[in-house]
Amino acid sequence: MRVIDNKEKNRFEAEVDGNTAIVEYSVKPGILSINHTEVPKALEGQGVASEMTEKVLLQIEQRGLKVVPVCPFTKKYIEKHSEWKSIVASDDKNKKPSQDN
């Protein structure tokens, strides 16, 4: 499966048997938020979404970026494949350390 980054549409695309599966994202500095994964009905149940998610995460890692898995499918995929947790962006930016004296 060949997954291309269609930057004009902010989505990764893979054509399989004449059908296009997509993973939509939004961009922040150093981060891609994966917002939605969609596989045409004709391709459902064939592992297309899993294979595509794996390739998308690999591209994100190779670019030195972090990922925010907003899409429920991507979230579950990362939970099942813990090797990808290292590229998940942390929420620490909004948390300030407690300075109780």
C-alpha positions in Angstrom: 0.0 0.0 0.0 1.3 3.4 -1.0 0.3 6.3 1.3 0.8 9.8 0.1 0.5 13.1 2.0 -1.9 15.4 0.2 -0.8 18.6 1.9 -3.4 20.7 0.0 -6.2 18.7 1.6 -4.5 18.0 4.9 -4.9 14.3 4.5 -3.0 11.1 3.8 -4.5 9.0 1.0 -4.1 5.5 -0.2 -5.7 4.0 -3.3 -6.7 0.4 -3.0 -8.6 -1.4 -5.7 -9.8 1.9 -7.2 -11.1 3.2 -3.8 -9.4 5.9 -1.8 -8.9 5.6 2.0 -8.0 8.7 3.9 -6.6 9.9 7.2 -7.3 13.6 7.8 -5.1 15.7 10.0 -4.4 19.3 11.2 -1.0 20.8 11.6 0.6 22.6 14.5 4.3 23.4 14.9 6.0 20.0 15.3 2.7 18.2 15.6 0.1 16.4 13.4 -3.3 15.9 14.9 -5.0 12.8 13.4 -8.6 13.8 13.3 -10.4 11.2 11.1 -9.8 7.9 9.4 -12.2 6.8 6.6 -12.2 3.6 4.6 -14.7 3.1 1.8 -17.3 0.4 2.5 -15.8 -1.8 -0.3 -12.5 -2.0 1.7 -13.9 -2.4 5.2 -12.7 -5.5 7.2 -9.6 -5.9 5.1 -7.1 -4.3 7.5 -6.8 -1.2 5.2 -7.2 1.3 8.1 -4.7 -0.5 10.3 -2.1 -0.7 7.5 -2.6 2.9 6.5 -2.4 4.1 10.1 0.9 2.2 10.6 2.3 3.9 7.5 1.0 7.4 8.5 2.6 7.0 12.0 5.9 5.9 10.3 5.9 9.1 8.1 5.2 11.3 11.2 8.1 9.6 13.1 10.4 9.9 10.1 9.7 13.7 9.9 10.6 14.1 13.6 7.1 15.2 14.5 4.7 14.2 17.3 1.1 13.0 16.9 -2.1 13.9 18.7 -4.5 11.0 18.1 -7.9 12.7 18.1 -9.5 10.0 15.8 -10.9 7.1 17.9 -9.4 4.5 15.5 -5.9 6.0 15.7 -6.2 6.2 19.5 -7.1 2.5 19.8 -4.4 1.6 17.3 -1.7 3.4 19.4 -3.0 1.7 22.5 -2.7 -1.7 20.9 0.7 -0.9 19.4 2.6 0.6 22.3 5.8 1.2 20.1 4.0 4.3 18.8 3.4 5.9 22.2 6.9 7.5 22.0 5.7 9.9 19.3 2.4 10.9 21.0 2.6 14.6 22.0 2.3 15.1 25.8 -0.3 17.3 27.5 2.3 18.6 29.9 2.3 22.1 28.3 -0.9 23.1 30.1 0.1 21.7 33.5 2.2 23.8 35.8 4.2 22.1 38.6 2.9 22.7 42.1 4.9 25.1 44.1 3.5 24.6 47.6 6.0 25.6 50.3 
